[in-house]
Amino acid sequence: MKIRIFNSPHDAGIYVAALAEQIIESRRKPVLGLATGSTPIPFYEALVHLHQCGLDLSRVTTINLDEYIGLDSSHPQSYSWFMWKHLFSHVNIPKENIYLPNGVATDLEAECRRYDEIIHSHPIHLQILGIGVNGHIGFNEPDDTLLSGTHIVELRPETVMSNARFFNDIGEVPKRAITMGVQAILQADKIVLMAFGREKAKIIAKSVYGEVRTDVPASILNLHKDVTVVLDRDSAGELLDESGRLRTK
Ligand code: GLP
């Protein structure tokens, strides 16, 4: 794993946007796997800025990691709404190239299979990931097993609690979601895991320097050959020695 530590999420976002530009410019039909949460916002801001500076996104396809079950795209806390607010409404990615799971599909199992087919026919060149406080990636929660395909997940209490900050009341936070599985994530050509803030320092150390374990889902990224972990000084806190240098694993 490559580790890059920045002075601020803003600087980190610019770096990740530059990585995305390399992929976009080098592919005829670039496919980006995208994430939600507060962490990738500086990346989206920088990508929008690059677009305003001339980067064309009209050949890009995007595939999002996950969506809450029960929230339709008009709900301000749905991940679809989030993506339109932070990225899609500011750039020229064609609407028909944008994919998110449908959290209000009448047949959710069929929706999972539909999403797997989309992923299968659009292999992901660059996968952006955040990380939950418990180590989840997408909504692949810590468990005895990790599932390979797109699936329905019961969110863990700590995830519901952590995501409650985006809702008026914890009771409004959906308890289930649809998430891309770990196989789709690991099949991406390149993965960028982003994390900022002190509350992510412990789980980043466990994921990056610990054993590969299903109860630390992000640790499976150690099995991939091209992962860049993008941190700020706070989230990197437990990877550094007293003199501020990266500890060896
Ligand atoms: C949600 C998303 C994850 C994201 C996580 C962290 O649970 N499903 O993909 O990584 O939130 O959120 P934040 O970046 O706000 O800490």
py3Dmol code that shows the C-alpha trace and the ligand (Angstrom):
import py3Dmol

protein = """\
ATOM      1  CA  MET A   1       0.000   0.000   0.000  1.00  0.00           C
ATOM      2  CA  LYS A   2       1.158   3.474  -0.784  1.00  0.00           C
ATOM      3  CA  ILE A   3       0.507   5.975   2.022  1.00  0.00           C
ATOM      4  CA  ARG A   4       0.284   9.721   1.395  1.00  0.00           C
ATOM      5  CA  ILE A   5      -0.223  12.128   4.304  1.00  0.00           C
ATOM      6  CA  PHE A   6      -1.399  15.685   3.658  1.00  0.00           C
ATOM      7  CA  ASN A   7      -1.647  18.785   5.807  1.00  0.00           C
ATOM      8  CA  SER A   8      -5.355  19.140   5.093  1.00  0.00           C
ATOM      9  CA  PRO A   9      -8.299  17.310   3.502  1.00  0.00           C
ATOM     10  CA  HIS A  10      -8.312  20.112   0.927  1.00  0.00           C
ATOM     11  CA  ASP A  11      -4.754  19.266  -0.214  1.00  0.00           C
ATOM     12  CA  ALA A  12      -5.594  15.568  -0.191  1.00  0.00           C
ATOM     13  CA  GLY A  13      -8.661  16.198  -2.353  1.00  0.00           C
ATOM     14  CA  ILE A  14      -6.532  17.961  -4.974  1.00  0.00           C
ATOM     15  CA  TYR A  15      -4.132  14.993  -5.047  1.00  0.00           C
ATOM     16  CA  VAL A  16      -6.955  12.474  -5.529  1.00  0.00           C
ATOM     17  CA  ALA A  17      -8.547  14.622  -8.241  1.00  0.00           C
ATOM     18  CA  ALA A  18      -5.199  14.667 -10.061  1.00  0.00           C
ATOM     19  CA  LEU A  19      -5.082  10.851  -9.849  1.00  0.00           C
ATOM     20  CA  ALA A  20      -8.612  10.730 -11.245  1.00  0.00           C
ATOM     21  CA  GLU A  21      -7.628  13.070 -14.077  1.00  0.00           C
ATOM     22  CA  GLN A  22      -4.780  10.701 -15.060  1.00  0.00           C
ATOM     23  CA  ILE A  23      -7.250   7.813 -15.297  1.00  0.00           C
ATOM     24  CA  ILE A  24      -9.832   9.904 -17.147  1.00  0.00           C
ATOM     25  CA  GLU A  25      -7.303  11.152 -19.697  1.00  0.00           C
ATOM     26  CA  SER A  26      -5.706   7.765 -20.278  1.00  0.00           C
ATOM     27  CA  ARG A  27      -8.903   5.766 -20.925  1.00  0.00           C
ATOM     28  CA  ARG A  28     -11.353   5.903 -23.791  1.00  0.00           C
ATOM     29  CA  LYS A  29     -14.276   5.088 -21.469  1.00  0.00           C
ATOM     30  CA  PRO A  30     -13.077   5.707 -17.918  1.00  0.00           C
ATOM     31  CA  VAL A  31     -15.073   4.151 -15.093  1.00  0.00           C
ATOM     32  CA  LEU A  32     -14.893   5.669 -11.609  1.00  0.00           C
ATOM     33  CA  GLY A  33     -16.210   3.864  -8.536  1.00  0.00           C
ATOM     34  CA  LEU A  34     -17.454   6.572  -6.189  1.00  0.00           C
ATOM     35  CA  ALA A  35     -18.108   6.907  -2.472  1.00  0.00           C
ATOM     36  CA  THR A  36     -20.214   9.129  -0.227  1.00  0.00           C
ATOM     37  CA  GLY A  37     -19.757  10.445   3.317  1.00  0.00           C
ATOM     38  CA  SER A  38     -17.969  13.620   4.356  1.00  0.00           C
ATOM     39  CA  THR A  39     -14.502  12.301   3.446  1.00  0.00           C
ATOM     40  CA  PRO A  40     -14.622  12.413  -0.377  1.00  0.00           C
ATOM     41  CA  ILE A  41     -16.169  15.916  -0.463  1.00  0.00           C
ATOM     42  CA  PRO A  42     -12.774  17.692  -0.906  1.00  0.00           C
ATOM     43  CA  PHE A  43     -12.055  15.305  -3.792  1.00  0.00           C
ATOM     44  CA  TYR A  44     -15.369  16.169  -5.468  1.00  0.00           C
ATOM     45  CA  GLU A  45     -14.689  19.883  -4.953  1.00  0.00           C
ATOM     46  CA  ALA A  46     -11.285  19.523  -6.593  1.00  0.00           C
ATOM     47  CA  LEU A  47     -12.702  17.463  -9.464  1.00  0.00           C
ATOM     48  CA  VAL A  48     -15.389  20.086 -10.094  1.00  0.00           C
ATOM     49  CA  HIS A  49     -12.642  22.708 -10.057  1.00  0.00           C
ATOM     50  CA  LEU A  50     -10.594  20.711 -12.580  1.00  0.00           C
ATOM     51  CA  HIS A  51     -13.685  20.490 -14.777  1.00  0.00           C
ATOM     52  CA  GLN A  52     -14.092  24.265 -14.568  1.00  0.00           C
ATOM     53  CA  CYS A  53     -10.428  24.495 -15.616  1.00  0.00           C
ATOM     54  CA  GLY A  54     -11.086  22.379 -18.713  1.00  0.00           C
ATOM     55  CA  LEU A  55     -11.220  18.687 -17.728  1.00  0.00           C
ATOM     56  CA  ASP A  56     -13.860  16.956 -19.855  1.00  0.00           C
ATOM     57  CA  LEU A  57     -15.893  14.294 -18.036  1.00  0.00           C
ATOM     58  CA  SER A  58     -18.240  13.439 -20.893  1.00  0.00           C
ATOM     59  CA  ARG A  59     -16.669   9.984 -21.431  1.00  0.00           C
ATOM     60  CA  VAL A  60     -16.826   9.077 -17.730  1.00  0.00           C
ATOM     61  CA  THR A  61     -19.084   6.419 -16.218  1.00  0.00           C
ATOM     62  CA  THR A  62     -19.609   6.399 -12.451  1.00  0.00           C
ATOM     63  CA  ILE A  63     -20.696   3.524 -10.244  1.00  0.00           C
ATOM     64  CA  ASN A  64     -21.471   4.341  -6.622  1.00  0.00           C
ATOM     65  CA  LEU A  65     -20.750   1.964  -3.796  1.00  0.00           C
ATOM     66  CA  ASP A  66     -24.005   1.994  -1.914  1.00  0.00           C
ATOM     67  CA  GLU A  67     -27.409   3.466  -1.091  1.00  0.00           C
ATOM     68  CA  TYR A  68     -29.736   3.441   1.897  1.00  0.00           C
ATOM     69  CA  ILE A  69     -32.790   1.215   1.599  1.00  0.00           C
ATOM     70  CA  GLY A  70     -36.006   3.214   1.832  1.00  0.00           C
ATOM     71  CA  LEU A  71     -34.680   6.600   0.694  1.00  0.00           C
ATOM     72  CA  ASP A  72     -35.470   7.600  -2.866  1.00  0.00           C
ATOM     73  CA  SER A  73     -33.272   9.936  -4.870  1.00  0.00           C
ATOM     74  CA  SER A  74     -35.320  12.986  -3.843  1.00  0.00           C
ATOM     75  CA  HIS A  75     -34.489  12.447  -0.162  1.00  0.00           C
ATOM     76  CA  PRO A  76     -31.737  14.900   0.902  1.00  0.00           C
ATOM     77  CA  GLN A  77     -29.922  12.156   2.847  1.00  0.00           C
ATOM     78  CA  SER A  78     -29.975   9.642   0.007  1.00  0.00           C
ATOM     79  CA  TYR A  79     -26.596   8.977  -1.535  1.00  0.00           C
ATOM     80  CA  SER A  80     -28.062   9.824  -4.933  1.00  0.00           C
ATOM     81  CA  TRP A  81     -28.958  13.319  -3.671  1.00  0.00           C
ATOM     82  CA  PHE A  82     -25.486  13.638  -2.141  1.00  0.00           C
ATOM     83  CA  MET A  83     -23.792  12.796  -5.441  1.00  0.00           C
ATOM     84  CA  TRP A  84     -25.884  15.261  -7.442  1.00  0.00           C
ATOM     85  CA  LYS A  85     -25.244  17.966  -4.865  1.00  0.00           C
ATOM     86  CA  HIS A  86     -21.472  17.499  -4.674  1.00  0.00           C
ATOM     87  CA  LEU A  87     -20.556  16.308  -8.147  1.00  0.00           C
ATOM     88  CA  PHE A  88     -23.028  15.401 -10.862  1.00  0.00           C
ATOM     89  CA  SER A  89     -24.849  18.743 -11.102  1.00  0.00           C
ATOM     90  CA  HIS A  90     -21.521  20.576 -11.559  1.00  0.00           C
ATOM     91  CA  VAL A  91     -19.853  18.460 -14.262  1.00  0.00           C
ATOM     92  CA  ASN A  92     -20.654  17.017 -17.690  1.00  0.00           C
ATOM     93  CA  ILE A  93     -20.932  13.305 -16.898  1.00  0.00           C
ATOM     94  CA  PRO A  94     -23.894  12.117 -19.020  1.00  0.00           C
ATOM     95  CA  LYS A  95     -26.890  11.193 -16.854  1.00  0.00           C
ATOM     96  CA  GLU A  96     -27.130   7.779 -18.522  1.00  0.00           C
ATOM     97  CA  ASN A  97     -23.558   6.990 -17.402  1.00  0.00           C
ATOM     98  CA  ILE A  98     -24.369   7.459 -13.702  1.00  0.00           C
ATOM     99  CA  TYR A  99     -25.166   4.370 -11.641  1.00  0.00           C
ATOM    100  CA  LEU A 100     -26.286   4.064  -8.026  1.00  0.00           C
ATOM    101  CA  PRO A 101     -28.209   1.219  -6.399  1.00  0.00           C
ATOM    102  CA  ASN A 102     -31.935   1.944  -6.184  1.00  0.00           C
ATOM    103  CA  GLY A 103     -32.791   1.865  -2.494  1.00  0.00           C
ATOM    104  CA  VAL A 104     -36.526   1.864  -3.177  1.00  0.00           C
ATOM    105  CA  ALA A 105     -36.609  -0.950  -5.745  1.00  0.00           C
ATOM    106  CA  THR A 106     -39.642  -3.184  -5.202  1.00  0.00           C
ATOM    107  CA  ASP A 107     -37.484  -6.280  -5.622  1.00  0.00           C
ATOM    108  CA  LEU A 108     -34.264  -5.536  -3.750  1.00  0.00           C
ATOM    109  CA  GLU A 109     -32.646  -8.899  -4.553  1.00  0.00           C
ATOM    110  CA  ALA A 110     -33.237  -8.275  -8.265  1.00  0.00           C
ATOM    111  CA  GLU A 111     -31.770  -4.803  -7.807  1.00  0.00           C
ATOM    112  CA  CYS A 112     -28.593  -6.362  -6.355  1.00  0.00           C
ATOM    113  CA  ARG A 113     -28.270  -8.671  -9.389  1.00  0.00           C
ATOM    114  CA  ARG A 114     -28.934  -5.722 -11.759  1.00  0.00           C
ATOM    115  CA  TYR A 115     -26.161  -3.781 -10.052  1.00  0.00           C
ATOM    116  CA  ASP A 116     -23.711  -6.692 -10.323  1.00  0.00           C
ATOM    117  CA  GLU A 117     -24.399  -6.824 -14.070  1.00  0.00           C
ATOM    118  CA  ILE A 118     -23.688  -3.095 -14.350  1.00  0.00           C
ATOM    119  CA  ILE A 119     -20.382  -3.554 -12.506  1.00  0.00           C
ATOM    120  CA  HIS A 120     -19.550  -6.588 -14.642  1.00  0.00           C
ATOM    121  CA  SER A 121     -20.083  -4.669 -17.879  1.00  0.00           C
ATOM    122  CA  HIS A 122     -18.182  -1.583 -16.628  1.00  0.00           C
ATOM    123  CA  PRO A 123     -14.961  -2.749 -14.956  1.00  0.00           C
ATOM    124  CA  ILE A 124     -13.869  -0.030 -12.540  1.00  0.00           C
ATOM    125  CA  HIS A 125     -10.592   1.754 -13.282  1.00  0.00           C
ATOM    126  CA  LEU A 126     -10.406   3.840 -10.120  1.00  0.00           C
ATOM    127  CA  GLN A 127     -12.310   3.051  -6.924  1.00  0.00           C
ATOM    128  CA  ILE A 128     -12.602   5.803  -4.319  1.00  0.00           C
ATOM    129  CA  LEU A 129     -13.299   4.630  -0.759  1.00  0.00           C
ATOM    130  CA  GLY A 130     -13.930   6.221   2.604  1.00  0.00           C
ATOM    131  CA  ILE A 131     -13.889   4.140   5.764  1.00  0.00           C
ATOM    132  CA  GLY A 132     -16.408   3.790   8.563  1.00  0.00           C
ATOM    133  CA  VAL A 133     -15.279   4.097  12.189  1.00  0.00           C
ATOM    134  CA  ASN A 134     -15.641   0.314  12.418  1.00  0.00           C
ATOM    135  CA  GLY A 135     -13.605  -0.302   9.254  1.00  0.00           C
ATOM    136  CA  HIS A 136     -16.472  -0.734   6.819  1.00  0.00           C
ATOM    137  CA  ILE A 137     -15.899   0.055   3.153  1.00  0.00           C
ATOM    138  CA  GLY A 138     -19.015   0.888   1.168  1.00  0.00           C
ATOM    139  CA  PHE A 139     -21.433  -0.676   3.620  1.00  0.00           C
ATOM    140  CA  ASN A 140     -19.492  -3.930   3.956  1.00  0.00           C
ATOM    141  CA  GLU A 141     -19.776  -4.160   7.717  1.00  0.00           C
ATOM    142  CA  PRO A 142     -17.452  -6.146  10.051  1.00  0.00           C
ATOM    143  CA  ASP A 143     -18.678  -9.751  10.203  1.00  0.00           C
ATOM    144  CA  ASP A 144     -17.550 -13.398  10.200  1.00  0.00           C
ATOM    145  CA  THR A 145     -17.651 -13.337   6.417  1.00  0.00           C
ATOM    146  CA  LEU A 146     -17.499 -10.670   3.739  1.00  0.00           C
ATOM    147  CA  LEU A 147     -19.805 -11.028   0.742  1.00  0.00           C
ATOM    148  CA  SER A 148     -18.440 -10.785  -2.768  1.00  0.00           C
ATOM    149  CA  GLY A 149     -21.487  -9.518  -4.696  1.00  0.00           C
ATOM    150  CA  THR A 150     -23.875  -6.614  -4.268  1.00  0.00           C
ATOM    151  CA  HIS A 151     -26.076  -7.348  -1.270  1.00  0.00           C
ATOM    152  CA  ILE A 152     -28.513  -6.040   1.299  1.00  0.00           C
ATOM    153  CA  VAL A 153     -26.929  -5.255   4.636  1.00  0.00           C
ATOM    154  CA  GLU A 154     -28.221  -4.580   8.141  1.00  0.00           C
ATOM    155  CA  LEU A 155     -26.228  -1.597   9.357  1.00  0.00           C
ATOM    156  CA  ARG A 156     -24.324  -2.034  12.598  1.00  0.00           C
ATOM    157  CA  PRO A 157     -25.410   0.154  15.559  1.00  0.00           C
ATOM    158  CA  GLU A 158     -22.118   2.095  15.431  1.00  0.00           C
ATOM    159  CA  THR A 159     -22.710   2.888  11.744  1.00  0.00           C
ATOM    160  CA  VAL A 160     -26.263   4.090  12.407  1.00  0.00           C
ATOM    161  CA  MET A 161     -24.924   6.187  15.289  1.00  0.00           C
ATOM    162  CA  SER A 162     -22.102   7.654  13.226  1.00  0.00           C
ATOM    163  CA  ASN A 163     -24.325   8.475  10.247  1.00  0.00           C
ATOM    164  CA  ALA A 164     -26.981  10.048  12.513  1.00  0.00           C
ATOM    165  CA  ARG A 165     -25.011  13.328  12.277  1.00  0.00           C
ATOM    166  CA  PHE A 166     -26.490  13.801   8.786  1.00  0.00           C
ATOM    167  CA  PHE A 167     -30.118  13.325   9.932  1.00  0.00           C
ATOM    168  CA  ASN A 168     -32.384  15.376  12.234  1.00  0.00           C
ATOM    169  CA  ASP A 169     -32.907  12.398  14.519  1.00  0.00           C
ATOM    170  CA  ILE A 170     -31.209   9.012  14.942  1.00  0.00           C
ATOM    171  CA  GLY A 171     -34.618   7.384  14.452  1.00  0.00           C
ATOM    172  CA  GLU A 172     -34.612   8.625  10.849  1.00  0.00           C
ATOM    173  CA  VAL A 173     -31.381   6.826   9.910  1.00  0.00           C
ATOM    174  CA  PRO A 174     -32.170   3.817   7.703  1.00  0.00           C
ATOM    175  CA  LYS A 175     -31.136   0.509   9.248  1.00  0.00           C
ATOM    176  CA  ARG A 176     -30.505  -1.235   5.942  1.00  0.00           C
ATOM    177  CA  ALA A 177     -28.598  -0.473   2.768  1.00  0.00           C
ATOM    178  CA  ILE A 178     -27.588  -1.973  -0.568  1.00  0.00           C
ATOM    179  CA  THR A 179     -23.834  -2.178  -0.997  1.00  0.00           C
ATOM    180  CA  MET A 180     -21.397  -3.283  -3.629  1.00  0.00           C
ATOM    181  CA  GLY A 181     -19.549  -6.371  -2.366  1.00  0.00           C
ATOM    182  CA  VAL A 182     -15.834  -6.730  -1.745  1.00  0.00           C
ATOM    183  CA  GLN A 183     -15.168  -8.557  -5.011  1.00  0.00           C
ATOM    184  CA  ALA A 184     -16.209  -5.560  -7.111  1.00  0.00           C
ATOM    185  CA  ILE A 185     -14.019  -3.324  -4.958  1.00  0.00           C
ATOM    186  CA  LEU A 186     -10.989  -5.624  -5.217  1.00  0.00           C
ATOM    187  CA  GLN A 187     -11.450  -5.969  -8.979  1.00  0.00           C
ATOM    188  CA  ALA A 188     -10.888  -2.241  -9.538  1.00  0.00           C
ATOM    189  CA  ASP A 189      -7.579  -1.486 -11.284  1.00  0.00           C
ATOM    190  CA  LYS A 190      -6.653   1.098  -8.694  1.00  0.00           C
ATOM    191  CA  ILE A 191      -8.081   1.907  -5.258  1.00  0.00           C
ATOM    192  CA  VAL A 192      -7.779   5.107  -3.248  1.00  0.00           C
ATOM    193  CA  LEU A 193      -8.820   4.874   0.409  1.00  0.00           C
ATOM    194  CA  MET A 194      -9.357   8.293   1.994  1.00  0.00           C
ATOM    195  CA  ALA A 195      -9.670   9.068   5.714  1.00  0.00           C
ATOM    196  CA  PHE A 196      -9.434  12.282   7.705  1.00  0.00           C
ATOM    197  CA  GLY A 197      -9.653  13.178  11.382  1.00  0.00           C
ATOM    198  CA  ARG A 198      -8.506  11.700  14.672  1.00  0.00           C
ATOM    199  CA  GLU A 199     -11.545   9.449  15.031  1.00  0.00           C
ATOM    200  CA  LYS A 200     -10.262   7.415  12.032  1.00  0.00           C
ATOM    201  CA  ALA A 201      -6.667   7.002  13.330  1.00  0.00           C
ATOM    202  CA  LYS A 202      -7.193   3.675  15.149  1.00  0.00           C
ATOM    203  CA  ILE A 203      -9.126   1.975  12.384  1.00  0.00           C
ATOM    204  CA  ILE A 204      -6.642   3.203   9.774  1.00  0.00           C
ATOM    205  CA  ALA A 205      -3.758   1.679  11.760  1.00  0.00           C
ATOM    206  CA  LYS A 206      -5.674  -1.616  12.111  1.00  0.00           C
ATOM    207  CA  SER A 207      -6.587  -1.657   8.415  1.00  0.00           C
ATOM    208  CA  VAL A 208      -3.190  -0.687   7.057  1.00  0.00           C
ATOM    209  CA  TYR A 209      -0.780  -2.326   9.510  1.00  0.00           C
ATOM    210  CA  GLY A 210      -2.964  -5.067  11.029  1.00  0.00           C
ATOM    211  CA  GLU A 211      -3.870  -8.573   9.851  1.00  0.00           C
ATOM    212  CA  VAL A 212      -6.369  -9.159   7.050  1.00  0.00           C
ATOM    213  CA  ARG A 213      -9.594  -9.885   8.947  1.00  0.00           C
ATOM    214  CA  THR A 214     -13.272  -9.872   8.031  1.00  0.00           C
ATOM    215  CA  ASP A 215     -14.070  -7.918  11.203  1.00  0.00           C
ATOM    216  CA  VAL A 216     -11.888  -5.123   9.826  1.00  0.00           C
ATOM    217  CA  PRO A 217     -13.272  -5.003   6.274  1.00  0.00           C
ATOM    218  CA  ALA A 218     -10.819  -2.353   5.011  1.00  0.00           C
ATOM    219  CA  SER A 219      -7.914  -4.677   5.886  1.00  0.00           C
ATOM    220  CA  ILE A 220      -8.758  -6.776   2.800  1.00  0.00           C
ATOM    221  CA  LEU A 221      -7.333  -3.929   0.728  1.00  0.00           C
ATOM    222  CA  ASN A 222      -3.931  -5.392   1.661  1.00  0.00           C
ATOM    223  CA  LEU A 223      -4.749  -8.115  -0.886  1.00  0.00           C
ATOM    224  CA  HIS A 224      -4.886  -5.599  -3.758  1.00  0.00           C
ATOM    225  CA  LYS A 225      -1.797  -4.634  -5.731  1.00  0.00           C
ATOM    226  CA  ASP A 226      -2.510  -0.924  -6.241  1.00  0.00           C
ATOM    227  CA  VAL A 227      -3.948   0.846  -3.198  1.00  0.00           C
ATOM    228  CA  THR A 228      -3.115   4.397  -2.171  1.00  0.00           C
ATOM    229  CA  VAL A 229      -4.171   5.446   1.321  1.00  0.00           C
ATOM    230  CA  VAL A 230      -4.734   9.207   1.460  1.00  0.00           C
ATOM    231  CA  LEU A 231      -4.709  10.677   4.968  1.00  0.00           C
ATOM    232  CA  ASP A 232      -4.352  13.880   6.907  1.00  0.00           C
ATOM    233  CA  ARG A 233      -2.011  14.131   9.915  1.00  0.00           C
ATOM    234  CA  ASP A 234      -4.832  13.278  12.347  1.00  0.00           C
ATOM    235  CA  SER A 235      -6.005  10.083  10.660  1.00  0.00           C
ATOM    236  CA  ALA A 236      -2.360   9.063  10.159  1.00  0.00           C
ATOM    237  CA  GLY A 237      -1.639   9.633  13.882  1.00  0.00           C
ATOM    238  CA  GLU A 238      -1.154   5.955  14.761  1.00  0.00           C
ATOM    239  CA  LEU A 239       1.025   5.219  11.734  1.00  0.00           C
ATOM    240  CA  LEU A 240       3.657   7.765  12.716  1.00  0.00           C
ATOM    241  CA  ASP A 241       6.511   7.476  15.199  1.00  0.00           C
ATOM    242  CA  GLU A 242       7.464  10.207  17.693  1.00  0.00           C
ATOM    243  CA  SER A 243       9.434  12.094  15.085  1.00  0.00           C
ATOM    244  CA  GLY A 244       6.439  12.130  12.756  1.00  0.00           C
ATOM    245  CA  ARG A 245       7.843   9.505  10.349  1.00  0.00           C
ATOM    246  CA  LEU A 246       5.885   6.529   9.059  1.00  0.00           C
ATOM    247  CA  ARG A 247       6.413   3.459  11.232  1.00  0.00           C
ATOM    248  CA  THR A 248       7.257   0.294   9.333  1.00  0.00           C
ATOM    249  CA  LYS A 249       4.544  -2.332   9.385  1.00  0.00           C
TER     250      LYS A 249
END
"""
ligand_1 = """\
16
GLP
C -20.925 5.729 5.096
C -20.591 5.218 3.703
C -19.132 4.837 3.572
C -18.274 5.935 4.134
C -18.587 6.140 5.587
C -17.697 7.157 6.279
O -21.179 4.743 6.008
N -21.389 4.091 3.336
O -18.837 4.595 2.204
O -16.915 5.619 3.963
O -19.925 6.585 5.649
O -18.275 8.416 6.314
P -17.475 9.746 6.585
O -16.592 9.943 5.396
O -18.525 10.802 6.692
O -16.709 9.532 7.831
"""
view = py3Dmol.view(width=600, height=400)
view.addModel(protein, "pdb")
view.setStyle({"model": 0}, {"cartoon": {"style": "trace"}})
view.addModel(ligand_1, "xyz")
view.setStyle({"model": 1}, {"stick": {}})
view.zoomTo()
view.show()
